[in-house]
Amino acid sequence: SGLGDMDDEGVLSAEALRRRLGVFDLAISPSAVLSGMRLMSCGSIALCVGLQTLDLSCNAIEDIGPLSALTALRRLNIASNSIASLQPLRTCANLRHLRAEGNCIPDLSLVSALCALPLESLSLQTISSQLQNPVCMRPEYRELPSMLPNLRILDGHRTRSQHCIAGFPLAATPQSLLKQAGAEKWFSEESLVLHEPGSPWQAVQSALEEFRGHARATISEIGPIAS
């Protein structure tokens, strides 16, 4: 088992990590499963700079600072530890899927650092509201999806309604899309009203109709999405 590879302070040495992953050069390992090893530190894992998938669930880790070096990371499971902040992950520029239920995160300020990441799924509690972080019980928790623009799944539930794809409502008008993009000032009111071939209206209208077609086709394939 991996328990014999640790010292008395719950630290996995670089040499023990090499044996665990079966590689000499830790930088080239694409994935690591280190769940349930009673780890108290993830320091040596910072050497695995090529990791794309990492499972550190069910340990006793408090500080995930060393994980800030894992810029290639796409999937991370740190569920059931003693972690109070996700801020070190803000440098993990490729992180898309994060499980962090069963930790000690107290408020949204310690989650909001992830807003610049391409995060698509996040769990701070289970789908049945078990293993809650303290933040999950705060009234403002429902605002979290609006803080993470790429988020599609929160705690196992989809965050987008079937009438909204990539943040754009299917009932959108060219004017509303331009306003949302902050570009309406570049078009005169007259150009948006005129339906002449080649006008800005025609270009936006054409793109919008194409978008709606793709969106409806996608919805048809995946079925209804709970709001």
Phi and psi restraints in degrees (value plus and minus 20) as a CYANA .aco file:
   2 GLY   PHI    -101.3   -61.3
   2 GLY   PSI     -28.9    11.1
   3 LEU   PHI     -84.1   -44.1
   3 LEU   PSI     -51.6   -11.6
   4 GLY   PHI     -94.4   -54.4
   4 GLY   PSI     -28.7    11.3
   5 ASP   PHI    -106.3   -66.3
   5 ASP   PSI     -24.9    15.1
   6 MET   PHI    -121.8   -81.8
   6 MET   PSI     136.9   176.9
   7 ASP   PHI    -107.6   -67.6
   7 ASP   PSI    -195.4  -155.4
   8 ASP   PHI     -87.6   -47.6
   8 ASP   PSI     -35.0     5.0
   9 GLU   PHI    -120.0   -80.0
   9 GLU   PSI      -5.3    34.7
  10 GLY   PHI      49.6    89.6
  10 GLY   PSI      12.1    52.1
  11 VAL   PHI    -128.3   -88.3
  11 VAL   PSI     109.8   149.8
  12 LEU   PHI    -114.3   -74.3
  12 LEU   PSI      97.1   137.1
  13 SER   PHI     -91.3   -51.3
  13 SER   PSI     144.1   184.1
  14 ALA   PHI     -82.5   -42.5
  14 ALA   PSI     -59.4   -19.4
  15 GLU   PHI     -85.8   -45.8
  15 GLU   PSI     -62.0   -22.0
  16 ALA   PHI     -84.6   -44.6
  16 ALA   PSI     -55.6   -15.6
  17 LEU   PHI     -87.8   -47.8
  17 LEU   PSI     -58.1   -18.1
  18 ARG   PHI     -80.8   -40.8
  18 ARG   PSI     -63.7   -23.7
  19 ARG   PHI     -84.8   -44.8
  19 ARG   PSI     -60.9   -20.9
  20 ARG   PHI     -82.9   -42.9
  20 ARG   PSI     -62.2   -22.2
  21 LEU   PHI    -109.9   -69.9
  21 LEU   PSI     -31.8     8.2
  22 GLY   PHI      50.8    90.8
  22 GLY   PSI      12.1    52.1
  23 VAL   PHI    -153.6  -113.6
  23 VAL   PSI     133.0   173.0
  24 PHE   PHI    -107.5   -67.5
  24 PHE   PSI     -63.0   -23.0
  25 ASP   PHI    -117.1   -77.1
  25 ASP   PSI      84.4   124.4
  26 LEU   PHI     -81.9   -41.9
  26 LEU   PSI     -44.8    -4.8
  27 ALA   PHI     -87.5   -47.5
  27 ALA   PSI     -37.9     2.1
  28 ILE   PHI    -121.9   -81.9
  28 ILE   PSI     -21.9    18.1
  29 SER   PHI     -92.4   -52.4
  29 SER   PSI     105.5   145.5
  30 PRO   PHI    -104.9   -64.9
  30 PRO   PSI     -39.5     0.5
  31 SER   PHI    -170.8  -130.8
  31 SER   PSI     136.4   176.4
  32 ALA   PHI    -170.9  -130.9
  32 ALA   PSI     111.9   151.9
  33 VAL   PHI    -133.5   -93.5
  33 VAL   PSI      89.2   129.2
  34 LEU   PHI    -146.4  -106.4
  34 LEU   PSI      20.5    60.5
  35 SER   PHI    -102.3   -62.3
  35 SER   PSI     123.0   163.0
  36 GLY   PHI      44.2    84.2
  36 GLY   PSI      13.2    53.2
  37 MET   PHI    -124.2   -84.2
  37 MET   PSI     -14.1    25.9
  38 ARG   PHI      41.2    81.2
  38 ARG   PSI      10.5    50.5
  39 LEU   PHI     -87.0   -47.0
  39 LEU   PSI     119.7   159.7
  40 MET   PHI    -131.3   -91.3
  40 MET   PSI     -30.5     9.5
  41 SER   PHI    -160.8  -120.8
  41 SER   PSI     128.0   168.0
  42 CYS   PHI    -138.5   -98.5
  42 CYS   PSI       6.8    46.8
  43 GLY   PHI     -76.4   -36.4
  43 GLY   PSI     -70.3   -30.3
  44 SER   PHI     -88.0   -48.0
  44 SER   PSI     -39.1     0.9
  45 ILE   PHI     -87.4   -47.4
  45 ILE   PSI     -40.4    -0.4
  46 ALA   PHI     -81.8   -41.8
  46 ALA   PSI     -38.7     1.3
  47 LEU   PHI     -95.7   -55.7
  47 LEU   PSI     -36.8     3.2
  48 CYS   PHI    -108.5   -68.5
  48 CYS   PSI      42.6    82.6
  49 VAL   PHI     -88.0   -48.0
  49 VAL   PSI     -33.7     6.3
  50 GLY   PHI    -114.0   -74.0
  50 GLY   PSI     -17.4    22.6
  51 LEU   PHI     -79.6   -39.6
  51 LEU   PSI     114.1   154.1
  52 GLN   PHI    -130.6   -90.6
  52 GLN   PSI     -44.7    -4.7
  53 THR   PHI    -153.3  -113.3
  53 THR   PSI     110.4   150.4
  54 LEU   PHI    -161.8  -121.8
  54 LEU   PSI     109.5   149.5
  55 ASP   PHI    -137.2   -97.2
  55 ASP   PSI      89.5   129.5
  56 LEU   PHI    -136.9   -96.9
  56 LEU   PSI       1.8    41.8
  57 SER   PHI     -87.2   -47.2
  57 SER   PSI     135.6   175.6
  58 CYS   PHI      39.9    79.9
  58 CYS   PSI      28.5    68.5
  59 ASN   PHI    -142.7  -102.7
  59 ASN   PSI    -176.7  -136.7
  60 ALA   PHI    -150.2  -110.2
  60 ALA   PSI      17.5    57.5
  61 ILE   PHI     -99.3   -59.3
  61 ILE   PSI     114.2   154.2
  62 GLU   PHI    -127.2   -87.2
  62 GLU   PSI     -58.7   -18.7
  63 ASP   PHI    -131.4   -91.4
  63 ASP   PSI      99.3   139.3
  64 ILE   PHI    -124.2   -84.2
  64 ILE   PSI       0.0    40.0
  65 GLY   PHI     -70.4   -30.4
  65 GLY   PSI     -64.2   -24.2
  66 PRO   PHI     -80.0   -40.0
  66 PRO   PSI     -41.9    -1.9
  67 LEU   PHI     -91.1   -51.1
  67 LEU   PSI     -31.5     8.5
  68 SER   PHI     -83.6   -43.6
  68 SER   PSI     -37.6     2.4
  69 ALA   PHI    -101.6   -61.6
  69 ALA   PSI     -29.8    10.2
  70 LEU   PHI    -110.8   -70.8
  70 LEU   PSI      52.0    92.0
  71 THR   PHI     -94.1   -54.1
  71 THR   PSI     -33.2     6.8
  72 ALA   PHI    -111.8   -71.8
  72 ALA   PSI     -24.9    15.1
  73 LEU   PHI     -82.5   -42.5
  73 LEU   PSI     111.1   151.1
  74 ARG   PHI    -133.6   -93.6
  74 ARG   PSI     -54.5   -14.5
  75 ARG   PHI    -147.9  -107.9
  75 ARG   PSI     109.8   149.8
  76 LEU   PHI    -157.7  -117.7
  76 LEU   PSI     110.6   150.6
  77 ASN   PHI    -139.1   -99.1
  77 ASN   PSI      89.6   129.6
  78 ILE   PHI    -141.1  -101.1
  78 ILE   PSI       6.6    46.6
  79 ALA   PHI     -83.5   -43.5
  79 ALA   PSI     129.0   169.0
  80 SER   PHI      38.5    78.5
  80 SER   PSI      38.7    78.7
  81 ASN   PHI    -147.4  -107.4
  81 ASN   PSI    -171.4  -131.4
  82 SER   PHI    -149.1  -109.1
  82 SER   PSI      21.1    61.1
  83 ILE   PHI    -106.7   -66.7
  83 ILE   PSI     112.1   152.1
  84 ALA   PHI    -128.5   -88.5
  84 ALA   PSI     -29.3    10.7
  85 SER   PHI    -167.7  -127.7
  85 SER   PSI     121.2   161.2
  86 LEU   PHI    -122.6   -82.6
  86 LEU   PSI     -15.5    24.5
  87 GLN   PHI     -77.9   -37.9
  87 GLN   PSI     -54.2   -14.2
  88 PRO   PHI     -80.6   -40.6
  88 PRO   PSI     -38.9     1.1
  89 LEU   PHI     -99.7   -59.7
  89 LEU   PSI     -24.1    15.9
  90 ARG   PHI     -84.9   -44.9
  90 ARG   PSI     -37.3     2.7
  91 THR   PHI    -111.3   -71.3
  91 THR   PSI     -23.4    16.6
  92 CYS   PHI    -103.6   -63.6
  92 CYS   PSI      57.2    97.2
  93 ALA   PHI     -85.6   -45.6
  93 ALA   PSI     -32.2     7.8
  94 ASN   PHI    -129.7   -89.7
  94 ASN   PSI     -12.3    27.7
  95 LEU   PHI     -88.7   -48.7
  95 LEU   PSI     102.5   142.5
  96 ARG   PHI    -137.0   -97.0
  96 ARG   PSI     -45.2    -5.2
  97 HIS   PHI    -155.7  -115.7
  97 HIS   PSI     103.1   143.1
  98 LEU   PHI    -154.7  -114.7
  98 LEU   PSI     104.5   144.5
  99 ARG   PHI    -129.3   -89.3
  99 ARG   PSI     101.5   141.5
 100 ALA   PHI    -158.8  -118.8
 100 ALA   PSI       1.2    41.2
 101 GLU   PHI     -85.2   -45.2
 101 GLU   PSI     136.6   176.6
 102 GLY   PHI      53.3    93.3
 102 GLY   PSI      14.1    54.1
 103 ASN   PHI    -140.9  -100.9
 103 ASN   PSI    -177.7  -137.7
 104 CYS   PHI    -144.2  -104.2
 104 CYS   PSI       7.9    47.9
 105 ILE   PHI     -90.4   -50.4
 105 ILE   PSI      98.6   138.6
 106 PRO   PHI    -108.4   -68.4
 106 PRO   PSI     -49.4    -9.4
 107 ASP   PHI    -173.4  -133.4
 107 ASP   PSI     149.1   189.1
 108 LEU   PHI     -86.5   -46.5
 108 LEU   PSI     -44.4    -4.4
 109 SER   PHI     -82.2   -42.2
 109 SER   PSI     -44.6    -4.6
 110 LEU   PHI    -110.4   -70.4
 110 LEU   PSI     -19.9    20.1
 111 VAL   PHI    -131.0   -91.0
 111 VAL   PSI     -51.1   -11.1
 112 SER   PHI     -82.8   -42.8
 112 SER   PSI     -36.9     3.1
 113 ALA   PHI     -83.2   -43.2
 113 ALA   PSI     -34.5     5.5
 114 LEU   PHI    -106.9   -66.9
 114 LEU   PSI     -18.9    21.1
 115 CYS   PHI     -82.8   -42.8
 115 CYS   PSI     -44.5    -4.5
 116 ALA   PHI    -107.8   -67.8
 116 ALA   PSI     -22.5    17.5
 117 LEU   PHI    -108.0   -68.0
 117 LEU   PSI     138.0   178.0
 118 PRO   PHI    -102.6   -62.6
 118 PRO   PSI      21.3    61.3
 119 LEU   PHI     -87.4   -47.4
 119 LEU   PSI     102.4   142.4
 120 GLU   PHI    -123.3   -83.3
 120 GLU   PSI     -52.1   -12.1
 121 SER   PHI    -156.8  -116.8
 121 SER   PSI     120.5   160.5
 122 LEU   PHI    -165.0  -125.0
 122 LEU   PSI     113.8   153.8
 123 SER   PHI    -144.3  -104.3
 123 SER   PSI      98.8   138.8
 124 LEU   PHI    -132.6   -92.6
 124 LEU   PSI     -20.6    19.4
 125 GLN   PHI    -178.9  -138.9
 125 GLN   PSI     145.7   185.7
 126 THR   PHI     -95.9   -55.9
 126 THR   PSI     150.8   190.8
 127 ILE   PHI     -82.7   -42.7
 127 ILE   PSI     -43.2    -3.2
 128 SER   PHI    -120.3   -80.3
 128 SER   PSI      -0.4    39.6
 129 SER   PHI      43.4    83.4
 129 SER   PSI      11.0    51.0
 130 GLN   PHI    -117.4   -77.4
 130 GLN   PSI     148.5   188.5
 131 LEU   PHI      31.7    71.7
 131 LEU   PSI      25.9    65.9
 132 GLN   PHI     -93.5   -53.5
 132 GLN   PSI     119.4   159.4
 133 ASN   PHI     -96.8   -56.8
 133 ASN   PSI     131.9   171.9
 134 PRO   PHI     -73.7   -33.7
 134 PRO   PSI     -52.4   -12.4
 135 VAL   PHI     -81.5   -41.5
 135 VAL   PSI     -47.8    -7.8
 136 CYS   PHI     -85.0   -45.0
 136 CYS   PSI     -40.3    -0.3
 137 MET   PHI    -115.0   -75.0
 137 MET   PSI     -19.2    20.8
 138 ARG   PHI    -107.0   -67.0
 138 ARG   PSI     123.1   163.1
 139 PRO   PHI     -77.0   -37.0
 139 PRO   PSI     -54.3   -14.3
 140 GLU   PHI     -96.8   -56.8
 140 GLU   PSI     -23.0    17.0
 141 TYR   PHI     -78.8   -38.8
 141 TYR   PSI     -52.2   -12.2
 142 ARG   PHI     -85.1   -45.1
 142 ARG   PSI     -36.0     4.0
 143 GLU   PHI    -102.9   -62.9
 143 GLU   PSI     -27.3    12.7
 144 LEU   PHI     -76.0   -36.0
 144 LEU   PSI     -64.0   -24.0
 145 PRO   PHI     -76.8   -36.8
 145 PRO   PSI     -52.1   -12.1
 146 SER   PHI     -92.3   -52.3
 146 SER   PSI     -37.7     2.3
 147 MET   PHI    -107.5   -67.5
 147 MET   PSI     -38.8     1.2
 148 LEU   PHI    -138.6   -98.6
 148 LEU   PSI      71.4   111.4
 149 PRO   PHI     -82.0   -42.0
 149 PRO   PSI     -44.2    -4.2
 150 ASN   PHI    -115.9   -75.9
 150 ASN   PSI     -21.4    18.6
 151 LEU   PHI     -88.3   -48.3
 151 LEU   PSI     109.0   149.0
 152 ARG   PHI    -132.4   -92.4
 152 ARG   PSI     -49.6    -9.6
 153 ILE   PHI    -151.9  -111.9
 153 ILE   PSI     104.4   144.4
 154 LEU   PHI    -142.0  -102.0
 154 LEU   PSI     101.3   141.3
 155 ASP   PHI      34.8    74.8
 155 ASP   PSI      17.0    57.0
 156 GLY   PHI      64.6   104.6
 156 GLY   PSI     -20.9    19.1
 157 HIS   PHI    -132.5   -92.5
 157 HIS   PSI     118.1   158.1
 158 ARG   PHI     -88.4   -48.4
 158 ARG   PSI     123.6   163.6
 159 THR   PHI    -123.2   -83.2
 159 THR   PSI     -31.1     8.9
 160 ARG   PHI    -124.4   -84.4
 160 ARG   PSI     120.4   160.4
 161 SER   PHI    -102.3   -62.3
 161 SER   PSI     144.3   184.3
 162 GLN   PHI     -88.0   -48.0
 162 GLN   PSI     -29.6    10.4
 163 HIS   PHI    -117.1   -77.1
 163 HIS   PSI     -10.4    29.6
 164 CYS   PHI    -161.7  -121.7
 164 CYS   PSI     100.8   140.8
 165 ILE   PHI    -141.6  -101.6
 165 ILE   PSI     108.4   148.4
 166 ALA   PHI      34.1    74.1
 166 ALA   PSI      10.7    50.7
 167 GLY   PHI      67.0   107.0
 167 GLY   PSI     -23.4    16.6
 168 PHE   PHI    -128.3   -88.3
 168 PHE   PSI     104.1   144.1
 169 PRO   PHI     -88.8   -48.8
 169 PRO   PSI     123.4   163.4
 170 LEU   PHI     -86.0   -46.0
 170 LEU   PSI     -41.9    -1.9
 171 ALA   PHI    -110.8   -70.8
 171 ALA   PSI      -4.8    35.2
 172 ALA   PHI     -86.1   -46.1
 172 ALA   PSI     133.7   173.7
 173 THR   PHI    -129.6   -89.6
 173 THR   PSI     141.9   181.9
 174 PRO   PHI     -75.2   -35.2
 174 PRO   PSI     -59.7   -19.7
 175 GLN   PHI     -82.0   -42.0
 175 GLN   PSI     -63.5   -23.5
 176 SER   PHI     -88.1   -48.1
 176 SER   PSI     -55.4   -15.4
 177 LEU   PHI     -87.6   -47.6
 177 LEU   PSI     -61.1   -21.1
 178 LEU   PHI     -82.9   -42.9
 178 LEU   PSI     -60.1   -20.1
 179 LYS   PHI     -85.7   -45.7
 179 LYS   PSI     -62.0   -22.0
 180 GLN   PHI     -83.1   -43.1
 180 GLN   PSI     -54.7   -14.7
 181 ALA   PHI    -104.2   -64.2
 181 ALA   PSI     -23.4    16.6
 182 GLY   PHI      50.0    90.0
 182 GLY   PSI       5.2    45.2
 183 ALA   PHI    -130.8   -90.8
 183 ALA   PSI     -17.8    22.2
 184 GLU   PHI     -84.2   -44.2
 184 GLU   PSI     -42.8    -2.8
 185 LYS   PHI     -89.1   -49.1
 185 LYS   PSI     -37.2     2.8
 186 TRP   PHI    -103.8   -63.8
 186 TRP   PSI     -25.9    14.1
 187 PHE   PHI    -141.6  -101.6
 187 PHE   PSI     113.1   153.1
 188 SER   PHI     -96.4   -56.4
 188 SER   PSI     137.8   177.8
 189 GLU   PHI     -78.8   -38.8
 189 GLU   PSI     -56.5   -16.5
 190 GLU   PHI     -85.2   -45.2
 190 GLU   PSI     -59.5   -19.5
 191 SER   PHI     -88.5   -48.5
 191 SER   PSI     -47.4    -7.4
 192 LEU   PHI    -100.0   -60.0
 192 LEU   PSI     -44.0    -4.0
 193 VAL   PHI    -104.6   -64.6
 193 VAL   PSI     -60.3   -20.3
 194 LEU   PHI     -87.4   -47.4
 194 LEU   PSI     115.0   155.0
 195 HIS   PHI    -123.7   -83.7
 195 HIS   PSI      11.5    51.5
 196 GLU   PHI     -93.7   -53.7
 196 GLU   PSI     125.5   165.5
 197 PRO   PHI     -76.6   -36.6
 197 PRO   PSI     114.3   154.3
 198 GLY   PHI      66.6   106.6
 198 GLY   PSI     -24.3    15.7
 199 SER   PHI     -95.5   -55.5
 199 SER   PSI     138.6   178.6
 200 PRO   PHI     -74.2   -34.2
 200 PRO   PSI     -57.5   -17.5
 201 TRP   PHI     -76.1   -36.1
 201 TRP   PSI     -69.2   -29.2
 202 GLN   PHI     -80.6   -40.6
 202 GLN   PSI     -60.4   -20.4
 203 ALA   PHI     -85.1   -45.1
 203 ALA   PSI     -66.2   -26.2
 204 VAL   PHI     -87.7   -47.7
 204 VAL   PSI     -63.0   -23.0
 205 GLN   PHI     -79.9   -39.9
 205 GLN   PSI     -62.2   -22.2
 206 SER   PHI     -84.1   -44.1
 206 SER   PSI     -65.0   -25.0
 207 ALA   PHI     -84.2   -44.2
 207 ALA   PSI     -58.7   -18.7
 208 LEU   PHI     -85.0   -45.0
 208 LEU   PSI     -63.5   -23.5
 209 GLU   PHI     -84.7   -44.7
 209 GLU   PSI     -57.7   -17.7
 210 GLU   PHI     -85.1   -45.1
 210 GLU   PSI     -62.3   -22.3
 211 PHE   PHI     -80.7   -40.7
 211 PHE   PSI     -65.4   -25.4
 212 ARG   PHI     -81.0   -41.0
 212 ARG   PSI     -59.7   -19.7
 213 GLY   PHI     -82.6   -42.6
 213 GLY   PSI     -65.9   -25.9
 214 HIS   PHI     -84.5   -44.5
 214 HIS   PSI     -60.2   -20.2
 215 ALA   PHI     -84.2   -44.2
 215 ALA   PSI     -64.9   -24.9
 216 ARG   PHI     -86.3   -46.3
 216 ARG   PSI     -55.8   -15.8
 217 ALA   PHI     -84.8   -44.8
 217 ALA   PSI     -60.2   -20.2
 218 THR   PHI     -84.5   -44.5
 218 THR   PSI     -65.1   -25.1
 219 ILE   PHI     -81.0   -41.0
 219 ILE   PSI     -59.6   -19.6
 220 SER   PHI     -82.4   -42.4
 220 SER   PSI     -55.0   -15.0
 221 GLU   PHI     -96.5   -56.5
 221 GLU   PSI     -63.0   -23.0
 222 ILE   PHI    -113.0   -73.0
 222 ILE   PSI     -31.3     8.7
 223 GLY   PHI      64.6   104.6
 223 GLY   PSI     156.4   196.4
 224 PRO   PHI     -81.7   -41.7
 224 PRO   PSI     125.5   165.5
 225 ILE   PHI    -133.4   -93.4
 225 ILE   PSI     108.1   148.1
 226 ALA   PHI     -87.9   -47.9
 226 ALA   PSI     117.8   157.8
